[in-house]
Every structure is written in C-alpha cells, then in structure tokens.
Amino acid sequence: MRSILHCDLNGFFASVECLRNPKLKNIPMAVSGDPKLRHGIILAKNEIAKKYGIYTPETVYSAKKKCPNLVLVRPHMDEYKKYSKLVNEIYLKYTDRVEPFSIDESFLDITESIKLFGSPRQIAYKIKEEVKNTLGLTISVGVSFNKIFAKMGSDMKKPDAITVIDYEHFRDIIHPLPVEDMLFVGKSTKETLRKMRIYKIGDIAEYDVAKLIKKLGKMGIQLYNYANGIDNDEVEFFGTKHDPKSISRGITFAQDISDLKYLMNILDNLCEEVVRTLRINKMKCSNVCVSIKYSNFSVINRQRKIFKTDLFQEILKVAKEILKENYNSFPVRKLTVGLSLLESIDDEVQLDLFTIQNENTKNVLNSRIEEANKIVDDMQNKFGTEKIKFGTLIKKE
C-alpha cells in the first residue's frame, strides 16, 4: 500500500503578493490580468476576498461588483516561479519522488520515508509547518493511497489543512460526494452521468461498467476505477522530463485585428517562438496548425502535414499559407500557431525513393539554412532573443 501526498499552495499568487507587500494581508485583494488587454480574470485571491464570494477564474468586472474596494495586483511570474522552486526543495527533503502538477501543486510519494519521518499524517504535518515557518506560505495536503484521492483530499479542506483518505475509509468519504467532485468530471460528463441517474461517486462505483464504457468510452472505465479506489499511476522522480507531444504559442489581441498584413507579422513572431522551443527540445515536426479565433468567438483550426523539419523558414512559409487561405476578413481576437507530430532529431526515419530524390535537390540549400539556424540559436542563447533575429522578422518602418 502506497502513501501519497498532494500538496497545494493556498491562494499561491495572492499569498506571494502579500509577502511582497504585507499591507495587502488585511484588505480584500486579488491577482488579475489587465482588463484592457482582455486578461481581466481573477487568477488568485486572499481569504478576505474569498469571503465576498470571489472565485477563480472570475471576471474582474464581476468581482468588483461583489467587492467594490477589491485591490487588484498584476502578476509577478518570476516571483511565483522562485517560491515554487523553494517549496519543492522542502518537499525533496522528505522524498525524491516529487512530481510537480502545476506551479503551486505537487505529488509526493512518501512510502519509503515513513521509517525516517513518521506516519503519513505526521509527514504531511511536518511539511506543512516547514513551508509555513520557512517561507510564510500555507498549503493544504491530501494524504491517501493513490494520486486521485490525494488530490481530492487537498481540495476538501482549505487553507492550511490536512485531509486523510485511507483505504479502510475511502468509501465513507468519497462515495457520498457529488459526481462533479471526481477528478476529470467536467460539465459535459456530469450531464451525461445525470441522464444515466448517476448523481454520486458511489453510484459510479456500483454501476454496470460495460454501460459506462458504452456511454463514455475510455473515460467510463477510468471513472469506474477511480470511484473504486483503483489508480496505479506512479509519482515520478523529481526532474523527470518528457518529450512534448505538441508545441504552441498564441496571442490574444488588445483590440480585434482585421489587417491581414499585421496578422502575418504577428505570425512571424509566433513561429519564431515555437521553432525556438522545438530546437531547444532537439526535435522536428511534421505538422503545422494555425488557429484563428474571431471576434464572435468562432474558431477555425487548420493544419498541414509537412516533411519533418525544424527550420524556421519552412515552418513560417506553411503557417503563412494556412493563414492566407483561411482568413475570411472578419476581425480576429486570437491567433495561435501549433506544431505536432514531433520526433527527436536523433530518431532514424526510413525514407522512400521519392522523398530521397526530393531531398537531394534541397540538400545544399537546406544545409546552409541549417547552419544559419544553429548560429542564430547560439547567438540568441548568449545575447537574448530580442537582440538577435532573422532579417524576415525585422519590420520596415
């Protein structure tokens, strides 16, 4: 039987801002994006603001109606990253199996730590108090025998709390809860389950699994297992890296854009960012996708397969072709570029005769472009992305 913790920093962004400015501790405050740039949602709030019914994510407009004297603070991501690193360093004192789930959440497998530090609850308490006394931040900790219940436990009591869901009592704790409290049950799944007269998690545990699969596919068996306490997903060792399955960058405009030339210029920069990330991960892509969200919130996604590449020029060319072919002159709210079908550069790929012939005609040119890209990579790593760019990204006045 494993012992898993899920540690969740309480109102993390807001708590860090209160550390930076202690005057914020005794007034209703929240961290939010800039409403003028359409990022006007509440990212985090302190306990005082929470008493007004303010939640995340909620629009700033709505939050201000509930609490007119709400103080809004712009986010400082560098500070949040710093504190996230410091918190995980505390976790690592107790186990090397620390798997960050987000910037403010981490799973810990403490199964092998019990002989050194005490019972799972005792370890959770020691960690909670060390974070509070060392960094001035509070966490809620879920303690259980799997990751799903540990995560659900940390959500049950906030702030600065510990919830234990052990194997002997999990049915008493979990089964009476509404289905929407189960991890991964969103609005759509909730409605589907209600139509099946499934209202509580215990109903899922006792339902005919074949019927669940018929209605929900793979999600059906997953929810059935979770409701019955079956989750064998391991907590990974800290620092475990996985190759990304896709890479994307997007921008939401401060004002709707109807100028195709301007959108093309934006596409230049988005492509530069995704290609740089692609090359940092030492990967190539075989699929380019462009997503256009219009002012009426309708979205079109168009993609095109290409020969495996990590060359900025080739990816940009395809992305611009997709945008030009699919832009319908309506005002654009958001533009996104994505790369998928990623492969490691070291992977060997079997080429057919036609691919080989096609490649031979490009060998000389592509080798020169490749060298140019590598030089730009090295210079950007040394001097920064703003100072070193391809000439195509330098806009004429």
C-alpha positions as MATLAB code, in Angstrom:
seq = 'MRSILHCDLNGFFASVECLRNPKLKNIPMAVSGDPKLRHGIILAKNEIAKKYGIYTPETVYSAKKKCPNLVLVRPHMDEYKKYSKLVNEIYLKYTDRVEPFSIDESFLDITESIKLFGSPRQIAYKIKEEVKNTLGLTISVGVSFNKIFAKMGSDMKKPDAITVIDYEHFRDIIHPLPVEDMLFVGKSTKETLRKMRIYKIGDIAEYDVAKLIKKLGKMGIQLYNYANGIDNDEVEFFGTKHDPKSISRGITFAQDISDLKYLMNILDNLCEEVVRTLRINKMKCSNVCVSIKYSNFSVINRQRKIFKTDLFQEILKVAKEILKENYNSFPVRKLTVGLSLLESIDDEVQLDLFTIQNENTKNVLNSRIEEANKIVDDMQNKFGTEKIKFGTLIKKE';
ca = [
       0.000    0.000    0.000;
       1.484    3.321   -1.094;
       1.410    6.616    0.794;
       0.864    9.612   -1.486;
       0.618   13.300   -0.648;
      -0.812   16.083   -2.776;
       0.440   19.457   -1.573;
      -1.466   22.501   -2.802;
      -0.299   26.039   -2.026;
      -3.240   28.149   -0.838;
      -4.061   31.205   -2.971;
      -0.483   30.970   -4.164;
      -0.180   34.079   -6.336;
      -2.072   36.206   -3.803;
      -0.017   34.805   -0.907;
       3.252   35.688   -2.632;
       1.977   39.207   -3.342;
       1.144   39.586    0.362;
       4.708   38.568    1.198;
       5.991   41.207   -1.229;
       3.653   43.831    0.224;
       2.426   42.984    3.776;
      -0.138   45.821    3.619;
      -2.216   43.604    1.322;
      -2.759   40.980    4.042;
      -5.562   42.825    5.816;
      -7.592   44.028    2.828;
      -9.531   42.201    0.099;
      -7.073   41.709   -2.746;
      -6.697   39.607   -5.848;
      -4.149   38.977   -8.565;
      -5.563   39.589  -12.016;
      -4.607   40.194  -15.604;
      -5.094   43.570  -17.221;
      -8.780   44.082  -18.229;
      -7.645   46.401  -21.055;
      -5.658   43.510  -22.564;
      -8.570   41.090  -22.215;
      -6.913   39.159  -19.449;
      -9.350   40.571  -16.922;
      -9.901   37.494  -14.793;
      -9.126   36.741  -11.176;
      -6.062   34.485  -11.003;
      -5.903   34.254   -7.202;
      -7.450   35.943   -4.177;
      -6.724   36.167   -0.459;
      -9.023   34.774    2.239;
     -10.655   38.157    2.853;
     -11.658   38.475   -0.787;
     -12.884   34.876   -0.741;
     -15.470   35.832    1.903;
     -17.091   38.146   -0.649;
     -17.760   35.140   -2.869;
     -14.957   35.944   -5.305;
     -13.671   32.880   -7.109;
     -11.110   31.907   -9.756;
     -11.437   32.272  -12.641;
     -13.964   35.125  -12.420;
     -14.026   38.340  -14.416;
     -12.667   41.429  -12.742;
     -15.944   43.178  -13.580;
     -17.943   40.553  -11.678;
     -15.524   40.532   -8.718;
     -15.657   44.332   -8.430;
     -19.455   44.215   -8.284;
     -19.215   41.880   -5.278;
     -16.434   43.871   -3.614;
     -16.035   47.470   -4.898;
     -12.956   48.051   -2.731;
     -11.149   44.974   -4.046;
      -7.471   45.789   -4.617;
      -6.091   44.281   -7.828;
      -2.423   43.402   -8.273;
      -0.706   42.488  -11.528;
       1.016   39.069  -11.505;
       4.774   38.694  -10.998;
       5.535   35.290  -12.534;
       9.256   35.366  -11.766;
       8.448   35.609   -8.054;
       5.940   32.764   -8.244;
       8.477   30.554  -10.009;
      11.060   31.384   -7.344;
       8.764   30.410   -4.472;
       7.561   27.295   -6.307;
      11.181   26.164   -6.558;
      11.773   26.844   -2.854;
       8.669   24.890   -1.847;
       9.681   21.883   -3.931;
      13.124   21.993   -2.333;
      11.401   21.499    1.043;
       9.417   18.560   -0.347;
      12.656   16.988   -1.581;
      13.932   16.805    1.995;
      11.347   14.082    2.605;
      11.394   12.122   -0.680;
      12.987   12.130   -4.112;
       9.641   11.245   -5.669;
       8.280   14.767   -6.085;
       6.172   15.358   -9.190;
       5.078   18.964   -9.768;
       1.488   19.014  -11.056;
       1.456   22.765  -11.666;
       3.315   25.812  -10.369;
       1.524   25.526   -6.997;
       0.820   21.787   -6.684;
       2.993   18.696   -6.287;
       2.507   14.991   -5.681;
       4.859   13.243   -3.224;
       5.333    9.501   -2.774;
       6.427    9.100    0.850;
       6.068    5.303    1.039;
       9.803    4.829    1.657;
      10.008    7.828    4.003;
       7.721    6.548    6.766;
      10.530    4.768    8.656;
      12.518    8.000    8.769;
       9.880   10.681    9.364;
       6.825    9.023   10.920;
       3.298    8.256    9.746;
       1.884    9.800    6.539;
      -0.143   12.304    8.569;
       2.931   13.213   10.636;
       4.991   13.753    7.484;
       2.229   15.888    5.973;
       2.159   17.997    9.147;
       5.950   18.421    9.223;
       5.996   19.549    5.589;
       3.060   21.911    6.066;
       4.639   23.568    9.080;
       8.081   23.843    7.487;
       6.624   25.584    4.425;
       4.709   27.971    6.677;
       7.555   28.742    9.082;
      10.289   28.946    6.439;
       8.531   30.704    3.563;
       5.416   32.243    5.118;
       3.113   30.271    2.785;
       0.367   27.799    3.688;
      -0.509   24.538    1.969;
      -3.382   22.080    2.056;
      -2.319   18.443    1.975;
      -4.263   15.401    0.839;
      -2.979   12.073    2.184;
      -4.062    8.849    0.526;
      -3.020    5.563   -1.085;
      -3.240    6.903   -4.658;
      -2.814   10.179   -6.559;
      -6.506   10.717   -7.364;
      -7.689   10.589   -3.752;
      -4.676   12.592   -2.538;
      -5.609   15.346   -4.990;
      -9.272   15.234   -3.944;
      -8.233   15.306   -0.281;
      -6.224   18.515   -0.647;
      -9.322   20.194   -2.093;
     -11.579   19.235    0.812;
     -10.125   21.495    3.490;
      -8.510   24.885    2.890;
      -6.414   26.690    3.905;
      -3.567   25.238    5.975;
      -5.172   21.820    6.438;
      -4.587   18.075    6.163;
      -7.159   15.539    4.920;
      -6.514   11.803    5.141;
      -8.373    9.385    2.862;
      -7.128    5.911    3.765;
      -8.053    2.616    2.136;
     -10.230    1.445    5.035;
     -12.480    4.528    4.970;
     -12.352    5.886    1.412;
     -15.854    4.665    0.571;
     -17.321    6.534    3.550;
     -15.533    9.726    2.499;
     -15.629    9.612   -1.306;
     -18.827    7.783   -2.268;
     -21.318   10.312   -0.794;
     -19.740   13.155   -2.827;
     -21.477   14.503   -5.967;
     -20.067   13.194   -9.265;
     -18.666   16.620  -10.190;
     -16.239   16.329   -7.259;
     -14.467   13.457   -9.018;
     -11.339   14.498  -10.853;
     -11.842   14.866  -14.629;
     -15.646   15.078  -14.421;
     -16.469   18.283  -16.251;
     -19.786   19.867  -17.110;
     -20.444   17.662  -20.145;
     -19.581   14.401  -18.350;
     -21.660   15.461  -15.359;
     -24.727   15.972  -17.570;
     -24.192   12.587  -19.252;
     -23.959   10.869  -15.858;
     -27.086   12.615  -14.583;
     -29.039   11.367  -17.590;
     -27.930    7.887  -16.509;
     -29.266    8.698  -12.995;
     -25.761    8.766  -11.582;
     -25.530   11.564   -9.037;
     -22.906   10.478   -6.518;
     -19.446    8.969   -6.873;
     -20.760    5.867   -5.109;
     -23.271    5.450   -7.939;
     -20.356    5.243  -10.390;
     -18.667    2.570   -8.267;
     -21.781    0.372   -8.325;
     -22.819    0.985  -11.946;
     -22.534   -1.544  -14.759;
     -19.056   -0.833  -16.110;
     -19.992   -2.038  -19.618;
     -22.737    0.599  -19.793;
     -20.336    3.272  -18.569;
     -17.869    2.368  -21.311;
     -20.655    2.391  -23.908;
     -21.642    5.928  -22.931;
     -18.276    7.443  -22.043;
     -15.684    5.306  -23.826;
     -12.313    5.098  -22.064;
     -13.482    7.724  -19.578;
     -16.119    5.237  -18.382;
     -13.627    2.615  -17.194;
     -11.368    5.348  -15.799;
     -14.139    6.828  -13.636;
     -15.267    3.361  -12.550;
     -11.734    2.525  -11.403;
     -11.252    5.838   -9.624;
     -14.566    5.503   -7.784;
     -13.442    2.076   -6.593;
     -10.045    3.328   -5.427;
      -8.084    1.886   -8.342;
      -5.296    4.182   -9.558;
      -1.801    2.810  -10.134;
      -0.293    5.965  -11.623;
       3.144    6.443  -10.082;
       4.667    9.630   -8.705;
       7.684   10.370  -10.850;
      11.147   11.244   -9.602;
      11.792   14.977   -9.423;
      13.166   16.406  -12.638;
      11.838   13.643  -14.893;
      11.482   15.100  -18.368;
       9.180   14.046  -21.167;
       9.333   14.994  -24.810;
       6.432   17.335  -25.622;
       3.711   15.943  -27.891;
       2.969   19.383  -29.299;
       4.219   22.973  -29.058;
       2.047   26.039  -29.476;
       2.098   29.787  -28.945;
      -0.789   32.206  -29.217;
      -1.646   35.829  -28.618;
      -4.923   37.476  -27.649;
      -5.034   40.973  -29.115;
      -5.891   44.057  -27.095;
      -8.157   45.058  -29.985;
      -9.657   42.937  -32.753;
      -7.411   42.859  -35.833;
      -8.702   42.984  -39.416;
      -5.396   43.740  -41.159;
      -4.000   40.574  -42.778;
      -0.536   42.135  -43.144;
      -0.432   42.836  -39.411;
      -1.565   39.244  -38.681;
       1.210   37.945  -40.915;
       3.743   39.969  -38.933;
       2.402   38.517  -35.690;
       2.674   35.057  -37.235;
       6.395   35.706  -37.812;
       6.983   36.130  -34.086;
       4.766   33.225  -33.038;
       6.608   30.925  -35.439;
       9.947   32.115  -34.114;
       8.860   31.200  -30.577;
       7.538   27.714  -31.404;
      10.534   26.867  -33.587;
      12.930   28.026  -30.887;
      11.173   25.743  -28.374;
      11.245   22.926  -30.937;
      15.008   23.272  -31.411;
      15.685   23.607  -27.681;
      13.978   20.213  -27.258;
      16.086   18.856  -30.164;
      13.006   17.827  -32.101;
      11.479   18.216  -35.552;
       7.823   18.488  -36.525;
       5.731   17.050  -39.328;
       2.543   19.043  -38.812;
       1.795   22.779  -38.634;
      -1.514   24.112  -37.287;
      -2.897   27.662  -37.285;
      -5.869   28.531  -35.084;
      -7.890   31.712  -35.663;
     -10.416   32.928  -33.088;
     -12.660   35.668  -34.441;
     -14.343   38.493  -32.548;
     -17.591   36.497  -32.352;
     -15.594   33.713  -30.580;
     -15.920   31.294  -33.511;
     -12.707   29.324  -34.055;
     -11.213   27.628  -37.081;
      -8.271   25.232  -36.849;
      -6.385   24.296  -39.990;
      -3.356   22.034  -40.198;
      -0.989   20.763  -42.848;
       1.465   17.879  -42.859;
       4.993   18.675  -43.993;
       8.258   16.816  -44.350;
       9.955   16.548  -40.950;
      11.805   19.786  -40.200;
      12.965   22.215  -37.542;
      13.717   25.041  -39.959;
      12.071   28.342  -39.118;
      11.797   29.361  -42.773;
       9.890   26.238  -43.818;
       7.504   26.278  -40.879;
       6.812   30.005  -41.288;
       6.090   29.534  -45.008;
       3.491   26.846  -44.326;
       1.896   28.787  -41.447;
       1.514   31.879  -43.640;
      -0.032   29.816  -46.428;
      -2.581   28.384  -43.978;
      -3.462   31.832  -42.602;
      -3.778   33.414  -46.041;
      -6.003   30.620  -47.335;
      -8.341   30.600  -44.329;
      -8.582   34.219  -43.176;
     -12.084   35.470  -44.006;
     -11.530   39.228  -43.340;
     -13.502   39.166  -40.079;
     -11.876   40.819  -37.021;
      -9.508   38.413  -35.239;
      -9.394   38.150  -31.450;
      -6.685   35.496  -31.044;
      -4.070   33.851  -33.274;
      -2.218   30.635  -32.419;
       0.456   28.524  -34.111;
       0.987   24.884  -33.159;
       3.489   22.184  -34.110;
       2.746   18.479  -33.706;
       3.839   15.020  -34.849;
       7.127   15.723  -33.106;
      10.164   13.431  -33.316;
      13.604   13.514  -31.778;
      16.276   14.659  -34.226;
      18.231   11.511  -33.339;
      15.392    9.225  -34.432;
      16.051    7.405  -37.695;
      13.291    7.634  -40.306;
      13.010    5.314  -43.313;
      12.708    7.456  -46.468;
      11.053    6.340  -49.683;
      12.625    6.824  -53.132;
      10.626    9.949  -53.939;
      11.450   11.568  -50.607;
      15.148   10.859  -51.156;
      15.080   12.376  -54.655;
      13.241   15.411  -53.354;
      15.691   15.815  -50.527;
      18.709   15.614  -52.808;
      17.513   18.699  -54.697;
      17.377   20.596  -51.426;
      20.494   19.315  -49.711;
      22.819   22.220  -50.451;
      20.309   24.952  -49.642;
      18.968   23.251  -46.524;
      22.440   22.599  -45.139;
      23.190   26.315  -45.379;
      19.864   27.250  -43.789;
      20.513   24.691  -41.054;
      23.899   26.260  -40.298;
      22.292   29.710  -40.211;
      19.648   28.483  -37.766;
      22.269   26.954  -35.487;
      24.253   30.196  -35.472;
      21.113   32.166  -34.609;
      20.310   29.658  -31.823;
      23.771   30.072  -30.297;
      23.672   33.866  -30.509;
      20.165   34.070  -29.019;
      21.233   31.844  -26.146;
      24.139   34.197  -25.497;
      22.627   37.627  -26.194;
      18.852   37.083  -25.918;
      16.001   36.664  -28.399;
      15.273   40.377  -28.659;
      18.740   41.364  -29.881;
      19.260   38.581  -32.441;
      16.593   37.866  -35.068;
      16.244   36.701  -38.654;
      16.053   39.542  -41.152;
      12.500   38.480  -42.050;
      11.431   39.420  -38.524;
      12.791   42.964  -38.734;
       9.819   45.093  -39.711;
      10.321   48.021  -42.051;
       9.162   51.364  -40.711;
];
